[in-house]
Amino acid sequence: MRNFLKFGTITAAALTAAGMASAATLEDVRAAGELACGVSEGVPGFSNPNSDGDWVGLDADICRAVAAAVLGDANAVRFVPLASKQKVLAVSSGQVDLTSRTTTWTMKRDSAEGVDFTAVVYYDGQGFMVSSEAGIKSAKEMDGATVCVTTGTTTELNLADFGRANGLSLEPVVFEGKREAVDAYASGRCDALTTDLSQLAAFRSSFADPSAHKILPEVISKEPLAPLVAHGDNQWKDIVTWVIYGLISAEELGVTQANVAEMAASSQDPNIQRMVGASGDTGGFIGLESSWMADAITAVGNYGEIYERNLTATLGLERGLNELWTKGGILYAMPIR
Ligand SMILES: N[C@@H](CCC(=O)N[C@@H](CS)C(=O)NCC(=O)O)C(=O)O
């Protein structure tokens, strides 16, 4: 009961703060002329500053697509790096308009922490990375191991569950930020590093000698990663959700960054016409211009192009579950009509 009350208070406070800031997020974003987008502290492939200081990656591109759809300008994004433990509060309190940052959609976050998740942009799962020298082939051989982990993540609970379910004593070594956790692992302070598999691949690729580290085969959890917005502004949630569905639908329909203008001018496919603003007014359903998706696709390409550019080309991540439902994956966008 005490927990329930305490929780209720936090939620109400978060909602009040968010409610004030977000009842009309679309108007706020238009007035500001920019989208405040919460990103990671740096995960290659998802959100990471490049050598010019520009944020690149799949999560960063989702924000650019939303800015293009809402403001007609993919560059009108203010990227706000957030540590894991800040990522939910930053959006529930209105500090950012949207968080697009390797965040797992869980019941507790979605229902009791003042935020709403939009649509999954990457189906992930948690795994382990160990030194190749350790000669370990399976996470089940890790009894007695120390494991570096970041606080405020789903990772901590999954690690404890996995240890208990398999009768393994796994000692968590908990860090406040990702940099500390990764550095501690790299310097040999822990036997293993655990987080989402995509992040393990990203961190491994950033090491001087990636082959000195290996990712174990076990996938110990479901980590559906999705951008999140403050609870209480349905229109804003619809906007972010449908931009994501639009990017996935564009891949399904063969609309690309290179052909979108031509498609808008001459496609005879009614599904394409509705999406790119050539017929009907799908943008109007969510308070945007009819060119909302044409602008987003022109800026960043369709989901497949975003994935290829950020995750296949740089990290070699296969599509796997993140392939379209028509090609054996589970990506399935709701119809735009
Ligand atoms: N998907 C998980 C974990 C994601 C996560 O943030 N992981 C840590 C692992 S090291 C992190 O801080 N990553 C780097 C970053 O996002 O800046 C969650 O939503 O809790």
The ligand as an SDF file (V2000), in Angstrom:
LIG
                    3D

 20 19  0  0  0  0  0  0  0  0999 V2000
   17.0380   -0.8710  -23.2780 N   0  0  0  0  0  0  0  0  0  0  0  0
   17.4170   -0.8230  -21.8930 C   0  0  0  0  0  0  0  0  0  0  0  0
   18.8610   -0.4090  -21.6500 C   0  0  0  0  0  0  0  0  0  0  0  0
   19.3160    0.7110  -22.5020 C   0  0  0  0  0  0  0  0  0  0  0  0
   20.5030    1.4940  -21.9370 C   0  0  0  0  0  0  0  0  0  0  0  0
   20.3600    2.6790  -21.7800 O   0  0  0  0  0  0  0  0  0  0  0  0
   21.6540    0.8720  -21.6130 N   0  0  0  0  0  0  0  0  0  0  0  0
   22.8140    1.4530  -21.0090 C   0  0  0  0  0  0  0  0  0  0  0  0
   23.8450    0.3620  -21.2150 C   0  0  0  0  0  0  0  0  0  0  0  0
   25.4880    0.5900  -21.1510 S   0  0  0  0  0  0  0  0  0  0  0  0
   23.2540    2.7780  -21.5480 C   0  0  0  0  0  0  0  0  0  0  0  0
   23.3660    3.7250  -20.8330 O   0  0  0  0  0  0  0  0  0  0  0  0
   23.5720    2.8230  -22.8600 N   0  0  0  0  0  0  0  0  0  0  0  0
   24.2120    3.9120  -23.4610 C   0  0  0  0  0  0  0  0  0  0  0  0
   23.4070    5.0820  -23.7710 C   0  0  0  0  0  0  0  0  0  0  0  0
   22.2600    4.8680  -24.1640 O   0  0  0  0  0  0  0  0  0  0  0  0
   23.9050    6.2040  -23.6170 O   0  0  0  0  0  0  0  0  0  0  0  0
   16.4710    0.0730  -21.1260 C   0  0  0  0  0  0  0  0  0  0  0  0
   15.5810    0.6670  -21.7150 O   0  0  0  0  0  0  0  0  0  0  0  0
   16.6120    0.1800  -19.9170 O   0  0  0  0  0  0  0  0  0  0  0  0
  1  2  1  0
  2  3  1  0
  2 18  1  0
  3  4  1  0
  4  5  1  0
  5  6  2  0
  5  7  1  0
  7  8  1  0
  8  9  1  0
  8 11  1  0
  9 10  1  0
 11 12  2  0
 11 13  1  0
 13 14  1  0
 14 15  1  0
 15 16  2  0
 15 17  1  0
 18 19  2  0
 18 20  1  0
M  END
$$$$
